[in-house]
């Protein structure tokens, strides 16, 4: 794995030289900026894993650099440094988006731990966002209907594919039960299934076939695979996939 890349913004020459040497000894790649304006230009031009920035600088202060960083690279982790920070200053920095606030001169090991944890947390959040985007794209494009039922057997979520299959918009289905769109001849079977699922103290897996009424009034055949989520012996949610098998039937 490549070493963590740091942009260190500090106007004090001695402090900048000393901490830069410590960071390099810890194995980090360090780029220095002697002013807030220079630091902002570096953020505009290059990619870094994290920014270390002094709060009190004569040209552009640390809070201003932080605000500009949030505009240029919203996800870039930012750690504020100060030798005389007050509680209100620390709170303001965190509110503005700083990942942490470190008093100078920092203990080398403690600073390294803060940097490592901040960068790791940022990378995990980025991976989570990518996973969420991928899942959202999958749900929006998969032809099967993905759904979740709440404790009362009502739809709490349903994928957009229901519109292509049955003509309903997802919002039209939320709060309804499966019984609302079932063929009358399938109602008894579905009622037994729902009652058993809601009453079970253990997770259940299901595979059943039902006829569901489309918005147009026609009935289509669906194969439904579902599972119940149980916590402390109580049903909390039912997740499932409904596949249109009308053509196969």
C-alpha positions as a Markdown table, in Angstrom:
| # | Residue | x | y | z |
|---|---|---|---|---|
| 1 | Unk | 0.0 | 0.0 | 0.0 |
| 2 | Unk | 1.2 | 3.5 | -0.9 |
| 3 | Unk | 2.2 | 5.7 | 2.1 |
| 4 | Unk | -0.3 | 8.2 | 3.2 |
| 5 | Unk | 0.0 | 11.5 | 1.4 |
| 6 | Unk | -0.2 | 14.6 | 3.6 |
| 7 | Unk | -0.5 | 18.3 | 2.8 |
| 8 | Unk | 0.9 | 20.2 | 5.8 |
| 9 | Unk | 0.0 | 23.9 | 6.0 |
| 10 | Unk | 2.0 | 25.9 | 8.6 |
| 11 | Unk | 3.3 | 29.5 | 8.4 |
| 12 | Unk | 5.9 | 29.1 | 11.3 |
| 13 | Unk | 9.2 | 28.0 | 9.7 |
| 14 | Unk | 10.5 | 26.2 | 12.8 |
| 15 | Unk | 7.3 | 24.3 | 13.6 |
| 16 | Unk | 6.9 | 23.4 | 9.9 |
| 17 | Unk | 10.4 | 22.0 | 9.6 |
| 18 | Unk | 10.2 | 20.0 | 12.9 |
| 19 | Unk | 6.8 | 18.4 | 12.3 |
| 20 | Unk | 7.6 | 17.7 | 8.6 |
| 21 | Unk | 10.7 | 15.7 | 9.7 |
| 22 | Unk | 8.7 | 13.8 | 12.3 |
| 23 | Unk | 6.0 | 12.9 | 9.7 |
| 24 | Unk | 8.6 | 11.7 | 7.2 |
| 25 | Unk | 10.3 | 9.5 | 9.8 |
| 26 | Unk | 6.9 | 8.0 | 10.4 |
| 27 | Unk | 6.7 | 7.0 | 6.7 |
| 28 | Unk | 4.3 | 9.6 | 5.4 |
| 29 | Unk | 4.7 | 11.5 | 2.1 |
| 30 | Unk | 4.6 | 15.2 | 3.1 |
| 31 | Unk | 4.0 | 18.2 | 1.0 |
| 32 | Unk | 4.4 | 21.5 | 2.8 |
| 33 | Unk | 2.7 | 24.9 | 2.3 |
| 34 | Unk | 4.0 | 28.0 | 4.1 |
| 35 | Unk | 0.6 | 29.9 | 4.0 |
| 36 | Unk | -3.1 | 29.3 | 3.7 |
| 37 | Unk | -3.2 | 30.6 | 0.2 |
| 38 | Unk | -0.4 | 28.3 | -0.9 |
| 39 | Unk | -2.2 | 25.4 | 0.7 |
| 40 | Unk | -5.4 | 26.1 | -1.1 |
| 41 | Unk | -3.6 | 26.2 | -4.4 |
| 42 | Unk | -2.0 | 22.8 | -3.6 |
| 43 | Unk | -5.5 | 21.4 | -2.8 |
| 44 | Unk | -6.8 | 22.7 | -6.2 |
| 45 | Unk | -3.9 | 21.2 | -8.1 |
| 46 | Unk | -3.1 | 17.9 | -6.4 |
| 47 | Unk | -4.6 | 14.9 | -4.6 |
| 48 | Unk | -3.8 | 14.2 | -1.0 |
| 49 | Unk | -5.1 | 11.7 | 1.6 |
| 50 | Unk | -5.3 | 14.2 | 4.4 |
| 51 | Unk | -4.6 | 17.8 | 5.2 |
| 52 | Unk | -2.9 | 19.1 | 8.4 |
| 53 | Unk | -3.5 | 22.8 | 8.8 |
| 54 | Unk | -2.5 | 25.4 | 11.5 |
| 55 | Unk | -5.5 | 27.3 | 12.8 |
| 56 | Unk | -3.7 | 30.6 | 13.3 |
| 57 | Unk | -2.1 | 31.9 | 10.1 |
| 58 | Unk | -1.6 | 35.6 | 9.1 |
| 59 | Unk | -2.8 | 35.5 | 5.5 |
| 60 | Unk | -5.7 | 33.0 | 5.3 |
| 61 | Unk | -6.7 | 31.3 | 8.6 |
| 62 | Unk | -7.2 | 27.6 | 9.1 |
| 63 | Unk | -11.0 | 27.9 | 9.3 |
| 64 | Unk | -11.0 | 29.7 | 5.9 |
| 65 | Unk | -8.7 | 27.0 | 4.4 |
| 66 | Unk | -11.1 | 24.4 | 5.8 |
| 67 | Unk | -14.1 | 26.0 | 4.3 |
| 68 | Unk | -12.4 | 26.3 | 0.9 |
| 69 | Unk | -11.3 | 22.7 | 1.1 |
| 70 | Unk | -14.9 | 21.6 | 1.7 |
| 71 | Unk | -15.8 | 23.4 | -1.5 |
| 72 | Unk | -12.9 | 22.1 | -3.6 |
| 73 | Unk | -12.7 | 18.5 | -2.3 |
| 74 | Unk | -15.6 | 17.8 | 0.0 |
| 75 | Unk | -14.4 | 14.3 | 1.0 |
| 76 | Unk | -10.8 | 15.3 | 1.8 |
| 77 | Unk | -10.0 | 14.6 | 5.5 |
| 78 | Unk | -8.9 | 17.8 | 7.3 |
| 79 | Unk | -7.1 | 17.9 | 10.7 |
| 80 | Unk | -6.7 | 21.3 | 12.4 |
| 81 | Unk | -3.6 | 22.1 | 14.5 |
| 82 | Unk | -3.2 | 24.9 | 17.1 |
| 83 | Unk | -1.0 | 25.7 | 20.0 |
| 84 | Unk | -3.6 | 27.9 | 21.8 |
| 85 | Unk | -7.0 | 26.7 | 20.7 |
| 86 | Unk | -10.1 | 27.4 | 22.8 |
| 87 | Unk | -13.1 | 25.1 | 23.1 |
| 88 | Unk | -15.2 | 27.4 | 20.9 |
| 89 | Unk | -12.6 | 27.3 | 18.2 |
| 90 | Unk | -12.3 | 23.5 | 18.4 |
| 91 | Unk | -16.1 | 23.2 | 18.2 |
| 92 | Unk | -16.3 | 25.6 | 15.2 |
| 93 | Unk | -13.6 | 23.6 | 13.3 |
| 94 | Unk | -15.5 | 20.4 | 13.9 |
| 95 | Unk | -18.8 | 22.0 | 12.8 |
| 96 | Unk | -17.1 | 23.2 | 9.7 |
| 97 | Unk | -16.1 | 19.7 | 8.8 |
| 98 | Unk | -12.7 | 19.1 | 10.4 |
| 99 | Unk | -12.2 | 15.4 | 11.2 |
| 100 | Unk | -10.1 | 16.2 | 14.3 |
| 101 | Unk | -8.4 | 19.0 | 16.3 |
| 102 | Unk | -4.9 | 18.5 | 17.6 |
| 103 | Unk | -2.9 | 20.7 | 20.0 |
| 104 | Unk | 0.6 | 21.7 | 19.1 |
| 105 | Unk | 3.2 | 20.5 | 19.6 |
| 106 | Unk | 1.6 | 17.1 | 19.1 |
| 107 | Unk | 3.0 | 13.9 | 20.5 |
| 108 | Unk | 4.4 | 12.0 | 17.4 |
| 109 | Unk | 2.8 | 8.7 | 18.1 |
| 110 | Unk | -0.6 | 10.2 | 19.0 |
| 111 | Unk | -0.6 | 12.4 | 15.8 |
| 112 | Unk | 0.3 | 9.3 | 13.7 |
| 113 | Unk | -2.6 | 7.4 | 15.3 |
| 114 | Unk | -5.0 | 10.4 | 14.6 |
| 115 | Unk | -3.8 | 10.6 | 10.9 |
| 116 | Unk | -4.1 | 6.8 | 10.3 |
| 117 | Unk | -7.5 | 6.6 | 11.9 |
| 118 | Unk | -8.8 | 9.6 | 10.0 |
| 119 | Unk | -7.6 | 8.4 | 6.6 |
| 120 | Unk | -8.9 | 4.8 | 7.3 |
| 121 | Unk | -12.3 | 6.2 | 8.3 |
| 122 | Unk | -12.4 | 8.3 | 5.2 |
| 123 | Unk | -11.5 | 5.4 | 2.9 |
| 124 | Unk | -14.2 | 3.2 | 4.6 |
| 125 | Unk | -16.8 | 5.9 | 4.1 |
| 126 | Unk | -15.8 | 6.3 | 0.4 |
| 127 | Unk | -16.1 | 2.5 | -0.1 |
| 128 | Unk | -19.5 | 2.5 | 1.7 |
| 129 | Unk | -20.7 | 5.3 | -0.6 |
| 130 | Unk | -19.6 | 3.4 | -3.7 |
| 131 | Unk | -21.3 | 0.3 | -2.4 |
| 132 | Unk | -24.5 | 2.2 | -1.8 |
| 133 | Unk | -24.4 | 3.7 | -5.3 |
| 134 | Unk | -23.8 | 0.2 | -6.8 |
| 135 | Unk | -26.7 | -1.2 | -4.8 |
| 136 | Unk | -29.0 | 1.6 | -5.7 |
| 137 | Unk | -28.1 | 1.1 | -9.4 |
| 138 | Unk | -28.8 | -2.6 | -9.1 |
| 139 | Unk | -32.1 | -2.1 | -7.4 |
| 140 | Unk | -33.2 | 0.5 | -9.9 |
| 141 | Unk | -32.3 | -1.7 | -12.9 |
| 142 | Unk | -33.0 | -5.3 | -11.8 |
| 143 | Unk | -36.2 | -6.6 | -13.5 |
| 144 | Unk | -37.3 | -8.5 | -10.4 |
| 145 | Unk | -39.3 | -6.7 | -7.7 |
| 146 | Unk | -37.4 | -6.3 | -4.5 |
| 147 | Unk | -39.4 | -5.5 | -1.4 |
| 148 | Unk | -39.5 | -5.2 | 2.4 |
| 149 | Unk | -42.5 | -5.8 | 4.6 |
| 150 | Unk | -42.9 | -4.2 | 8.1 |
| 151 | Unk | -44.1 | -5.8 | 11.3 |
| 152 | Unk | -47.7 | -5.6 | 10.2 |
| 153 | Unk | -47.1 | -7.2 | 6.9 |
| 154 | Unk | -47.3 | -3.9 | 5.0 |
| 155 | Unk | -44.9 | -2.8 | 2.3 |
| 156 | Unk | -42.2 | -0.5 | 3.7 |
| 157 | Unk | -40.0 | -0.4 | 0.5 |
| 158 | Unk | -40.3 | -1.7 | -3.0 |
| 159 | Unk | -38.1 | -1.3 | -6.1 |
| 160 | Unk | -38.9 | 0.8 | -9.1 |
| 161 | Unk | -39.2 | -2.3 | -11.2 |
| 162 | Unk | -42.8 | -2.7 | -9.9 |
| 163 | Unk | -43.9 | -0.1 | -12.4 |
| 164 | Unk | -42.7 | -2.1 | -15.4 |
| 165 | Unk | -44.2 | -5.3 | -14.0 |
| 166 | Unk | -47.5 | -4.2 | -12.6 |
| 167 | Unk | -47.9 | -0.5 | -13.6 |
| 168 | Unk | -47.8 | 0.9 | -10.1 |
| 169 | Unk | -45.4 | 3.5 | -8.9 |
| 170 | Unk | -43.5 | 2.5 | -5.7 |
| 171 | Unk | -45.3 | 5.2 | -3.7 |
| 172 | Unk | -48.6 | 3.7 | -4.6 |
| 173 | Unk | -47.7 | 0.4 | -3.1 |
| 174 | Unk | -46.1 | 1.6 | 0.2 |
| 175 | Unk | -48.4 | 0.9 | 3.2 |
| 176 | Unk | -50.4 | -1.7 | 1.4 |
| 177 | Unk | -50.3 | -5.5 | 2.0 |
| 178 | Unk | -49.9 | -8.3 | -0.4 |
| 179 | Unk | -53.5 | -9.2 | 0.0 |
| 180 | Unk | -54.5 | -5.9 | -1.6 |
| 181 | Unk | -53.4 | -7.1 | -5.0 |
| 182 | Unk | -53.7 | -10.9 | -4.8 |
| 183 | Unk | -56.0 | -13.0 | -6.9 |
| 184 | Unk | -59.0 | -13.9 | -4.7 |
| 185 | Unk | -58.2 | -17.6 | -5.1 |
| 186 | Unk | -54.7 | -17.1 | -3.7 |
| 187 | Unk | -55.8 | -15.0 | -0.7 |
| 188 | Unk | -56.2 | -17.9 | 1.7 |
| 189 | Unk | -52.8 | -19.3 | 0.9 |
| 190 | Unk | -51.2 | -15.9 | 1.3 |
| 191 | Unk | -53.0 | -15.1 | 4.6 |
| 192 | Unk | -51.7 | -18.4 | 6.1 |
| 193 | Unk | -48.2 | -17.6 | 5.0 |
| 194 | Unk | -48.3 | -14.0 | 6.4 |
| 195 | Unk | -49.8 | -15.1 | 9.7 |
| 196 | Unk | -47.2 | -17.8 | 10.1 |
| 197 | Unk | -44.3 | -15.5 | 9.2 |
| 198 | Unk | -45.5 | -12.7 | 11.6 |
| 199 | Unk | -46.0 | -15.2 | 14.4 |
| 200 | Unk | -42.7 | -17.2 | 14.0 |
| 201 | Unk | -40.0 | -16.7 | 16.5 |
| 202 | Unk | -37.4 | -18.1 | 14.1 |
| 203 | Unk | -36.3 | -16.8 | 10.6 |
| 204 | Unk | -38.2 | -18.5 | 7.7 |
| 205 | Unk | -37.4 | -18.9 | 4.0 |
| 206 | Unk | -40.3 | -19.0 | 1.6 |
| 207 | Unk | -40.8 | -19.8 | -2.1 |
| 208 | Unk | -44.4 | -19.5 | -3.4 |
| 209 | Unk | -46.3 | -18.6 | -6.5 |
| 210 | Unk | -49.1 | -16.0 | -6.5 |
| 211 | Unk | -51.2 | -14.1 | -9.0 |
| 212 | Unk | -50.9 | -10.4 | -8.6 |
| 213 | Unk | -53.3 | -7.8 | -10.0 |
| 214 | Unk | -51.7 | -5.2 | -12.2 |
| 215 | Unk | -52.9 | -1.6 | -12.3 |
| 216 | Unk | -54.6 | -2.4 | -15.6 |
| 217 | Unk | -56.7 | -5.0 | -13.9 |
| 218 | Unk | -55.0 | -8.1 | -15.4 |
| 219 | Unk | -53.4 | -10.8 | -13.3 |
| 220 | Unk | -49.8 | -11.8 | -13.7 |
| 221 | Unk | -48.1 | -14.9 | -12.2 |
| 222 | Unk | -45.2 | -14.3 | -9.8 |
| 223 | Unk | -42.7 | -16.5 | -8.1 |
| 224 | Unk | -41.9 | -15.0 | -4.7 |
| 225 | Unk | -38.9 | -15.9 | -2.6 |
| 226 | Unk | -38.8 | -14.3 | 0.8 |
| 227 | Unk | -37.1 | -14.5 | 4.2 |
| 228 | Unk | -38.2 | -13.2 | 7.6 |
| 229 | Unk | -35.9 | -11.1 | 9.8 |
| 230 | Unk | -36.4 | -12.0 | 13.5 |
| 231 | Unk | -34.9 | -10.2 | 16.5 |
| 232 | Unk | -35.3 | -11.4 | 20.1 |
| 233 | Unk | -37.9 | -13.9 | 18.9 |
| 234 | Unk | -40.0 | -11.3 | 17.2 |
| 235 | Unk | -40.7 | -10.6 | 13.5 |
| 236 | Unk | -39.2 | -7.2 | 12.5 |
| 237 | Unk | -39.1 | -7.4 | 8.7 |
| 238 | Unk | -39.7 | -9.5 | 5.7 |
| 239 | Unk | -37.5 | -9.2 | 2.6 |
| 240 | Unk | -38.2 | -10.8 | -0.7 |
| 241 | Unk | -37.9 | -10.9 | -4.5 |
| 242 | Unk | -40.9 | -11.3 | -6.8 |
| 243 | Unk | -40.2 | -12.5 | -10.3 |
| 244 | Unk | -42.8 | -12.3 | -13.1 |
| 245 | Unk | -43.2 | -15.8 | -14.5 |
| 246 | Unk | -46.3 | -15.1 | -16.6 |
| 247 | Unk | -44.6 | -15.9 | -19.9 |
| 248 | Unk | -43.2 | -19.2 | -18.5 |
| 249 | Unk | -46.6 | -20.2 | -17.1 |
